[in-house]
């Protein structure tokens, strides 16, 4: 059962269109589809909204702490509402998947992602769900920072948005606790041309 959905990104208009904010983009899609405004909550170090799920309240969160301190916000919300790590779904940009591909999984490493790294440190575990939104890789480690802080071209953005929409359609299943079924259905939607080479 998912009770907290987190989008990872950096706050501010200057970061809004950057690849690193893909997690924010997906949570924004949920908020728009449910007509839920995300409102600043100082005590939680982020913007928060409440979604009425099939099994109770589900919180939407976009930390305002910048990426490398995302865990501060997530841990504050989880502690206050008594949400276990395995009830948290974190949407984030994923270098190891091409634009247009999206994967859902529970647990795993942070693979150098500073937002995930801080979440693991603050929660004391990696046992939360991740929605991995493919943004592609620039080809060299040295180019990663500039790449994730850059804007995707229109063709890539359209593929990322299509992948996010597929994930959004499966949100009701995730909220009902049908996560394994959601994983299978979501991964079936990844087309051959989107698969890593």
N, C-alpha and C positions, 0 to 999 in steps of 0.2 A: 504494500500500500504506500503510495506517495502522498506526503503531507506538506512538503516544502519543495518548490521548484525554483532553482536559482539560475540566473543568467550571469555569466562572467563577462566582464568588459571594463572599460575605463570610462569614468563619467566626463561629461562636458561635450559641447558641440564639436570641438576640434577632433574628438575621437569617434564620434557617432558613426561615421561611414567606414571605419577601419576594419580590416579582417578580424582583428583581435576582439572585436565587439560582437561577433556572431552570436554568442550566448545571450547578450542583451536583445539582439534582433528577434530571437525565438521567443523570449519572454514577452517582448513587445507584441508579437503576433498573437500570443494567448490573450494578453490584456485587451487588445483591440477586438478580437473575436468574441470575448465575453463582456465587452463594454465595461472594463474595470480600470479606473485610473490608478496608476502607481503613485503613491504619495510619500514624500520624504519622512523618515522616522529617525530622528537623531539618535535615540537610544539603541537602534539596531544598525546604525551606520549604513543606511541604504534606503532605497525606495521599495515600498511594500504595498501589496494588495491582497485582499481575501477573496478566494474563489470558493463557491459552494460546491463541493464535490459530492459524489454519490455516498461516501462514507463519512462525511463531515467536512470541516474547513480545510482548504488547501491554500497555503500561502505562496505568493509570487514575490520574489526578491531580486533586486538588482543592487548589489553592494556599491556604495559610493566611496569606497576606501582606496580605489585604484587596484589594479589586478593583483599585485604582489601582496596585498593585505586582505584579500577577499574573505579569508577564513574568519577574520574578526567579526564581520557582519553575519556570516552564516552561523557561526557558533553562538552568537548572541541570540538570534532568532530561535535556533534549535533548543538552547537551554531554557528560554522563557516559555516556549510552547511545549516543552518536553517531547521533542521530535528526535527519534533515534536516527543514527547515520544511514541505516538501510531504508529509511523513509524519505530520504533526500534525493532529488534528481537535479544534477548540475549540467547545464547546457554550456558547451564551450567550443571554441575553434580548435580544429584538429589538423595539424600539418601533415600527418601521415595518411590522410584520406584526400582524394581529389575533390574539387568542387562538384557538387551534385550527389555526393555520397554521404550518408549519415548512418551512424551505428549507435546502438544502445547496449550498454553493458554495466555490470555491477563490479565494483572494485578494480584493482589494477594499480599500476604505478602512475607517476605524474608525467613521465617522459619529458621532463624539462619545462613543463608548463607551470609558470610561476603561480597562477591562480590555484591550480590543483595542488601544487606543493604546499601552499599556505593552508588550504583546506585540510589536508591530511595532518599538518602540524597542529592546527587549532582543534580539530575534532578528535585527534588521537587515533585515527583509523582511516583506512582507505576504502572502507566498506560502504560507500555510497554509490548511487547510480550515476552514470554519465551518459549524456547525449552528445556524441562526438560529431560535430558539424564540419565536414571536410572543407578546407580552404586551399588545399594543395601545398606544395613545398617549392621554395625558390631554387632548389638544387644544391645549395651549399649552406653550411652552418653559419658562415660569416654574414650571409645575406638575410638571415631569418628575422632579425629585429626590424629592419627596414621593411621587410615584406609584410609582417603581421600588422605593422603600424601604417601600412599603405592601403589604398582603396582598390578593391578588385575591379577589373574592367566589367562593362555591362554584361558581356557574355557569361563570365564567371558568376557574377552576382545573380543572374537569372537562374543558373543551375543551383546555387546555394539556396535561393528562395524556394525553388521547387522542392528541394530536399527537406527544408524546414516545414513546408506545407504538408508533405507526407507524414512527418513526425507529428504535426499538429492534429492530423486526422486520427492518429492513434492515441491521442491524449486520454480520451475517455476510457480506453482499455487500461492504460497505465494507472489511472486514478481508481479503477475498480480492482487493482492488484493483479491484473492479468499481464504481468511484465514479460514472462517468458514467451507468451503468445505474441506480444507486441514486438519483441526482439525478432522473432521469426518472420513476421509480416513485414517489418521495416527493412530487414536485410534482404528479403526477396525483391524489394523495390529498387535495390541498387543495381543498375544496369551494367552490362558487360563493359561498355565503354567508359563507365565511371570507376572501374576497379583499378587499384594501383598496378603499375607496371614495374 
